[in-house]
Amino acid sequence: MADIVITEFMDQGVADELAARFAIHFDPTLHQRPDDIRRLASSARALIVRNQTQVREELLAPLTRLKVVGRLGVGLDNIDLAACARRGVTVAPADGGNEISVAEHVFAGMLAFSRKTLFTGDQVAAGAWPRTLNIGSELYGKILGIVGLGRIGRQVARRGAAFGLGIVAYDPFIEASDPVWGEANIRQVDLPTLLGTSDFISLHCPLNASSRGMIDRAAIAAIRPGAVVINTARGGIVDEAALAEALGAGRLKGALIDVFATEPLPAGNPFAGLSNAILTAHVAGLTDEAHVRVSRMVADKVAAILAA
């Protein structure tokens, strides 16, 4: 029987290193079959998951030997933290493992919309020369609003300052006296001010009771016309239908959306056919470097707990 059950994709080299020390069962598709997880992990001391495996009471109850849940990432909304705590199960996320990748993904979207780099390639290849359509705008001097100033939000702020953006941020859990506000000359504002003044709005808060539905229809209506919305946090934070309506009406310049309330995004979703929506498949934190880094961080944490 396996000591460690890995239910989603992980760097193969790191998984092989774990297999040299522990009995593992590694199946990147296992998250699709909860009954098989319970069966295969019945005597396991560790689970390693990403965001698709739902670590809830029903899954945890029969796993009586479980000591640790390793999370290949940082969001914990798919893990019942209270249920784990009651059982003495440690939850070990990869804090900081993918923050650079997510921050760079944000700027890929910002630059795509400001410089219009993704929208005329077919015309150029066909022999047209749409120079006027390619005339964009600079990031310099614009306002970047960051919702959630944790590890990733801070990486975004530092890069924004390097581009010459003015940075405003909303995070009710960080005191005004915290030195983070001075790192990139960040101005602390409330959410309505951020929405109404920012040229780019980037979401970096966890999905929890206070953030679920936070960017609702009223909040989207309050966003500065012509702004770009970027969501690499969690889909449940944003009213997707209202955002799609604002994009379709041309009220917003665009949106880069990496996360959705339902993943994979179902056919017939409200973003279908929108030329000003860049949709990615929850990959902001998935670069080659981050994939290895996150896998190694979690493997090291899990191995240390099992060896203790």
FENQUIGI-V597399 format. One record per pair of residues at least 24 apart in sequence whose ideal C-beta (glycine too) atoms are under 10 Angstrom apart, sorted by sequence separation. I is the first residue (numbers start at 0). J is the second residue. D is the distance in whole Angstrom. If there is no record, write none. Layout:
<<I/J/D> <I/J/D>>
//
This chain:
<<0/24/9> <1/25/9> <5/29/8> <6/30/5> <7/31/10> <21/45/8> <23/47/9> <27/51/10> <33/57/8> <34/58/10> <37/61/5> <40/64/9> <41/65/10> <43/67/10> <45/69/6> <46/70/9> <47/71/6> <48/72/9> <50/74/6> <53/77/5> <54/78/4> <55/79/5> <58/82/9> <59/83/7> <62/86/8> <65/89/10> <67/91/6> <68/92/9> <69/93/8> <70/94/9> <72/96/8> <73/97/7> <111/135/9> <112/136/9> <113/137/7> <114/138/9> <138/162/5> <139/163/4> <140/164/8> <141/165/7> <142/166/8> <143/167/7> <144/168/7> <145/169/8> <146/170/8> <147/171/10> <148/172/9> <149/173/9> <156/180/10> <159/183/7> <160/184/7> <169/193/5> <190/214/9> <194/218/6> <199/223/10> <211/235/5> <212/236/7> <213/237/8> <214/238/7> <216/240/8> <217/241/9> <218/242/10> <219/243/10> <220/244/10> <225/249/9> <226/250/9> <227/251/7> <228/252/9> <229/253/9> <230/254/7> <231/255/8> <233/257/10> <234/258/5> <235/259/9> <236/260/9> <246/270/8> <251/275/7> <253/277/7> <254/278/9> <255/279/7> <257/281/6> <258/282/10> <4/29/7> <5/30/10> <6/31/9> <33/58/6> <37/62/7> <40/65/7> <49/74/9> <50/75/9> <52/77/6> <53/78/8> <54/79/6> <56/81/9> <57/82/10> <71/96/8> <72/97/7> <73/98/8> <110/135/9> <113/138/6> <137/162/9> <138/163/7> <139/164/7> <140/165/7> <142/167/6> <143/168/9> <144/169/7> <145/170/8> <147/172/9> <148/173/6> <157/182/7> <158/183/9> <160/185/8> <167/192/7> <168/193/7> <169/194/9> <193/218/10> <194/219/8> <197/222/8> <198/223/7> <210/235/8> <211/236/7> <212/237/8> <213/238/9> <214/239/10> <216/241/4> <219/244/8> <220/245/8> <224/249/9> <225/250/8> <226/251/6> <227/252/5> <228/253/8> <229/254/7> <230/255/7> <231/256/9> <232/257/9> <233/258/5> <234/259/4> <235/260/5> <239/264/9> <243/268/8> <244/269/7> <247/272/8> <251/276/10> <256/281/10> <257/282/7> <258/283/8> <6/32/9> <36/62/9> <50/76/8> <51/77/7> <52/78/9> <53/79/9> <54/80/9> <56/82/5> <59/85/9> <60/86/9> <62/88/8> <71/97/9> <113/139/10> <137/163/8> <138/164/6> <139/165/10> <147/173/9> <153/179/6> <156/182/7> <157/183/5> <159/185/9> <167/193/5> <191/217/10> <194/220/9> <195/221/6> <196/222/10> <197/223/6> <200/226/6> <201/227/9> <202/228/8> <203/229/9> <206/232/7> <207/233/9> <210/236/5> <212/238/7> <215/241/7> <216/242/9> <219/245/5> <224/250/6> <225/251/7> <226/252/6> <227/253/5> <228/254/4> <229/255/5> <230/256/5> <231/257/5> <232/258/6> <233/259/9> <234/260/4> <235/261/10> <243/269/3> <247/273/6> <249/275/8> <257/283/4> <6/33/9> <50/77/5> <55/82/7> <56/83/10> <59/86/6> <137/164/10> <152/179/9> <156/183/4> <191/218/8> <194/221/5> <195/222/7> <196/223/6> <198/225/8> <199/226/7> <200/227/7> <201/228/8> <202/229/7> <203/230/9> <205/232/7> <206/233/4> <214/241/8> <215/242/10> <219/246/10> <223/250/10> <224/251/7> <225/252/5> <226/253/9> <227/254/7> <228/255/8> <229/256/8> <230/257/6> <231/258/6> <233/260/8> <234/261/7> <242/269/8> <243/270/5> <246/273/5> <247/274/10> <257/284/9> <17/45/9> <49/77/8> <50/78/9> <54/82/8> <73/101/9> <110/138/7> <113/141/8> <155/183/9> <156/184/9> <157/185/10> <169/197/10> <190/218/7> <193/221/10> <194/222/5> <195/223/6> <198/226/6> <199/227/5> <200/228/5> <201/229/4> <202/230/5> <203/231/7> <204/232/6> <205/233/7> <206/234/8> <207/235/10> <214/242/8> <216/244/8> <222/250/8> <223/251/9> <224/252/9> <225/253/10> <226/254/9> <227/255/7> <228/256/8> <229/257/8> <230/258/6> <234/262/7> <240/268/9> <241/269/9> <242/270/8> <243/271/9> <246/274/9> <247/275/8> <255/283/9> <257/285/10> <6/35/9> <48/77/7> <54/83/7> <56/85/9> <59/88/7> <109/138/6> <148/177/9> <153/182/7> <156/185/6> <167/196/7> <168/197/10> <192/221/10> <193/222/9> <194/223/7> <197/226/6> <198/227/7> <199/228/8> <200/229/7> <201/230/8> <202/231/7> <203/232/6> <204/233/8> <206/235/5> <207/236/10> <216/245/9> <222/251/7> <223/252/10> <230/259/9> <239/268/7> <240/269/5> <243/272/10> <246/275/5> <247/276/9> <6/36/6> <17/47/8> <48/78/8> <56/86/10> <149/179/10> <153/183/8> <167/197/6> <191/221/6> <193/223/10> <196/226/9> <197/227/9> <199/229/7> <200/230/9> <201/231/7> <202/232/4> <206/236/6> <220/250/9> <234/264/9> <239/269/6> <240/270/10> <243/273/6> <246/276/6> <4/35/10> <148/179/6> <165/196/9> <166/197/10> <169/200/10> <190/221/9> <195/226/9> <197/228/9> <201/232/9> <202/233/8> <205/236/9> <219/250/9> <238/269/10> <239/270/7> <242/273/10> <4/36/7> <46/78/10> <106/138/8> <109/141/9> <148/180/8> <153/185/9> <165/197/9> <172/204/9> <194/226/8> <204/236/7> <219/251/8> <4/37/10> <6/39/9> <14/47/9> <152/185/9> <164/197/10> <165/198/9> <167/200/10> <168/201/10> <170/203/9> <171/204/10> <203/236/10> <243/276/7> <4/38/10> <6/40/8> <13/47/10> <54/88/9> <109/143/8> <148/182/9> <164/198/8> <170/204/8> <194/228/10> <202/236/6> <242/276/9> <4/39/5> <164/199/8> <168/203/9> <169/204/9> <202/237/7> <4/40/4> <54/90/8> <3/40/9> <4/41/10> <106/143/10> <148/185/7> <172/209/9> <1/39/6> <2/40/10> <4/42/10> <5/43/10> <9/47/6> <105/143/9> <145/183/10> <171/209/8> <0/39/8> <1/40/7> <4/43/5> <9/48/10> <148/187/9> <0/40/9> <1/41/9> <2/42/8> <3/43/6> <4/44/10> <5/45/9> <6/46/7> <7/47/8> <9/49/8> <105/145/9> <143/183/10> <145/185/8> <159/199/8> <0/41/7> <1/42/8> <2/43/6> <3/44/7> <4/45/7> <5/46/8> <6/47/7> <7/48/6> <8/49/7> <0/42/4> <1/43/5> <2/44/5> <3/45/4> <4/46/5> <5/47/4> <6/48/5> <7/49/4> <46/88/9> <143/185/10> <144/186/10> <159/201/9> <0/43/7> <1/44/9> <2/45/7> <3/46/8> <4/47/7> <5/48/8> <6/49/8> <7/50/8> <8/51/10> <45/88/9> <1/45/9> <3/47/6> <4/48/9> <5/49/10> <7/51/6> <44/88/10> <45/89/9> <46/90/10> <47/91/9> <142/186/9> <144/188/8> <146/190/7> <155/199/10> <169/213/10> <6/51/8> <7/52/6> <156/201/9> <6/52/5> <45/91/9> <105/151/8> <109/155/9> <144/190/9> <155/201/6> <5/52/10> <30/77/9> <104/151/10> <105/152/10> <146/193/7> <156/203/10> <234/281/9> <4/52/10> <6/54/9> <102/150/9> <144/192/9> <145/193/8> <146/194/9> <155/203/7> <212/260/10> <227/275/9> <228/276/10> <229/277/9> <231/279/9> <233/281/10> <101/150/9> <102/151/6> <105/154/9> <106/155/8> <109/158/9> <113/162/10> <144/193/4> <152/201/8> <154/203/9> <211/260/10> <101/151/5> <102/152/9> <105/155/5> <109/159/9> <143/193/10> <144/194/7> <151/201/9> <152/202/9> <153/203/9> <227/277/10> <231/281/9> <98/149/9> <99/150/10> <100/151/9> <101/152/10> <102/153/9> <103/154/9> <104/155/10> <142/193/9> <144/195/9> <146/197/9> <151/202/10> <152/203/4> <200/251/9> <231/282/9> <232/283/9> <6/58/10> <17/69/10> <98/150/5> <99/151/9> <102/154/4> <103/155/9> <106/158/6> <110/162/9> <144/196/7> <145/197/9> <151/203/5> <152/204/8> <206/258/9> <231/283/4> <97/150/9> <98/151/5> <101/154/7> <102/155/5> <105/158/8> <106/159/8> <109/162/8> <144/197/3> <150/203/9> <151/204/10> <199/252/9> <230/283/9> <231/284/8> <95/149/10> <96/150/10> <97/151/8> <98/152/9> <100/154/9> <101/155/8> <102/156/9> <105/159/9> <142/196/6> <143/197/7> <144/198/8> <145/199/9> <146/200/7> <147/201/9> <149/203/6> <198/252/9> <199/253/10> <200/254/9> <201/255/9> <202/256/10> <206/260/10> <229/283/9> <94/149/9> <95/150/6> <98/153/8> <99/154/6> <102/157/8> <103/158/8> <106/161/10> <109/164/9> <142/197/5> <143/198/7> <144/199/7> <145/200/8> <146/201/7> <147/202/7> <148/203/7> <149/204/8> <202/257/10> <94/150/7> <95/151/9> <98/154/5> <102/158/6> <106/162/8> <141/197/8> <142/198/5> <143/199/5> <144/200/5> <145/201/5> <146/202/5> <147/203/4> <148/204/9> <149/205/8> <199/255/10> <202/258/9> <98/155/9> <102/159/9> <141/198/4> <142/199/7> <143/200/8> <144/201/7> <145/202/8> <146/203/6> <147/204/3> <4/62/9> <13/71/10> <140/198/9> <141/199/7> <142/200/9> <143/201/7> <144/202/10> <145/203/6> <146/204/6> <147/205/7> <95/154/9> <99/158/10> <145/204/10> <9/69/9> <138/198/9> <4/65/10> <10/71/9> <138/199/8> <2/64/9> <9/71/6> <136/198/9> <8/71/8> <147/210/8> <0/64/10> <2/66/10> <3/67/9> <5/69/8> <7/71/7> <146/210/9> <6/71/10> <7/72/10> <3/69/8> <5/71/9> <147/213/10> <146/213/8> <146/214/8> <155/229/9> <73/149/8> <155/231/9> <73/150/8> <73/151/8> <144/222/9> <144/223/9> <151/231/8> <152/232/9> <142/223/9> <151/232/8> <144/226/8> <149/232/10> <142/226/9> <143/227/10> <144/228/10> <145/229/10> <146/230/9> <113/198/9> <141/226/10> <147/232/7> <112/198/10> <113/199/8> <141/227/10> <143/229/10> <146/232/8> <112/199/8> <109/198/9> <136/225/10> <147/236/9> <109/199/5> <146/236/8> <108/199/9> <109/201/8> <106/199/10> <108/201/9> <105/199/8> <106/201/9> <105/201/5> <105/202/10> <105/203/9> <102/201/9> <101/201/10> <102/203/9> <101/203/8> <98/203/9> <112/226/10> <113/227/8> <112/227/5> <111/227/9> <136/252/9> <112/229/9> <109/227/7> <108/227/7> <108/228/9> <109/229/7> <108/229/5> <107/229/10> <108/230/10> <106/229/9> <108/231/9> <105/229/5> <104/229/8> <105/230/10> <105/231/6> <104/231/6> <76/205/7> <77/206/9> <102/231/9> <75/205/7> <76/206/4> <101/231/5> <74/205/6> <75/206/9> <76/207/7> <100/231/10> <101/232/9> <73/205/8> <74/206/7> <75/207/9> <151/283/9> <151/284/8> <76/210/10> <76/211/9> <118/253/10> <117/253/10> <115/252/10> <115/253/10> <112/251/10> <113/252/9> <112/252/6> <113/253/10> <112/253/4> <111/253/8> <112/254/9> <112/255/8> <109/253/10> <111/255/7> <108/253/8> <108/254/8> <109/255/8> <108/255/3> <107/255/8> <108/256/9> <108/257/9> <105/255/8> <104/255/8> <105/257/9> <104/257/7> <101/257/8> <118/274/7> <76/233/6> <117/274/10> <118/275/9> <74/232/8> <74/233/6> <76/235/8> <118/277/10> <117/277/7> <112/275/8> <112/277/8> <111/277/6> <108/277/6> <107/277/9> <108/279/9> <107/279/9> <104/279/8> <108/283/9> <107/283/9> <104/282/8> <105/283/7> <104/283/4> <103/283/9> <104/284/8> <101/282/10> <102/283/9> <104/285/9> <100/282/9> <101/283/5> <102/284/10> <104/286/9> <50/233/9> <100/283/7> <101/284/5> <103/286/8> <74/258/9> <100/284/5> <101/285/9> <99/284/9> <100/285/7> <101/286/9> <97/283/8> <98/284/8> <100/286/4> <103/289/10> <97/284/3> <99/286/8> <100/287/9> <96/284/8> <97/285/7> <100/288/7> <101/289/8> <97/286/8> <99/288/8> <100/289/4> <99/289/7> <100/290/9> <93/284/9> <97/288/9> <98/289/8> <96/288/10> <97/289/4> <100/292/9> <96/289/6> <97/290/8> <99/292/9> <100/293/9> <96/290/9> <98/292/10> <96/291/9> <97/292/7> <93/289/9> <96/292/5> <97/293/6> <95/292/9> <96/293/4> <95/293/9> <96/294/8> <93/292/8> <94/293/10> <96/295/8> <97/296/10> <93/293/4> <96/296/5> <92/293/9> <93/294/8> <95/296/8> <96/297/8> <93/295/9> <94/296/8> <93/296/4> <92/296/9> <93/297/5> <91/296/9> <92/297/8> <93/298/10> <91/297/6> <93/299/10> <94/300/10> <91/298/10> <93/300/8> <50/258/9> <91/299/9> <92/300/9> <72/281/10> <91/300/4> <74/284/9> <90/300/10> <91/301/6> <51/262/8> <73/284/8> <89/300/8> <50/262/8> <72/284/6> <89/301/9> <91/303/9> <71/284/10> <72/285/9> <91/304/7> <89/304/6> <88/304/10> <72/289/9> <71/290/9> <73/293/9> <72/293/6> <71/293/5> <70/293/9> <71/294/6> <69/293/10> <69/294/9> <71/296/9> <72/297/9> <71/297/5> <69/296/9> <70/297/7> <71/298/9> <69/297/4> <68/297/10> <69/298/7> <51/281/9> <67/297/10> <69/299/10> <70/300/10> <50/281/7> <69/300/6> <49/281/9> <69/301/4> <67/300/7> <68/301/9> <69/302/10> <67/301/5> <66/301/9> <67/302/10> <69/304/9> <49/285/10> <67/303/9> <67/304/5> <66/304/6> <67/305/7> <66/305/7> <67/307/10> <66/307/9> <49/293/9> <47/294/9> <49/297/10> <48/297/9> <47/297/6> <47/298/8> <45/297/10> <45/298/10> <47/300/10> <47/301/6> <45/300/10> <46/301/9> <45/301/5> <44/301/9> <45/302/9> <45/304/7> <44/304/8> <45/305/6> <44/305/6> <8/285/9> <10/287/9> <13/290/9> <17/294/9> <21/298/10> <13/291/7> <16/294/9> <20/298/10> <12/291/8> <13/292/10> <16/295/8> <10/290/6> <13/293/9> <14/294/7> <17/297/10> <21/301/9> <9/290/8> <10/291/5> <13/294/4> <17/298/5> <21/302/7> <8/290/8> <9/291/10> <10/292/9> <12/294/8> <13/295/5> <16/298/7> <17/299/10> <20/302/6> <10/293/8> <11/294/9> <12/295/9> <13/296/9> <16/299/10> <9/293/9> <10/294/4> <13/297/8> <14/298/8> <17/301/8> <21/305/7> <9/294/5> <10/295/7> <13/298/5> <17/302/7> <20/305/9> <21/306/9> <8/294/9> <9/295/10> <13/299/9> <16/302/9> <20/306/8> <10/297/10> <9/297/8> <10/298/9> <17/305/10> <5/294/10> <9/298/8> <5/297/10> <5/298/9> <3/298/9> <5/301/10> <3/301/7> <2/301/10> <3/302/9> <3/305/8> <2/305/7>>
//
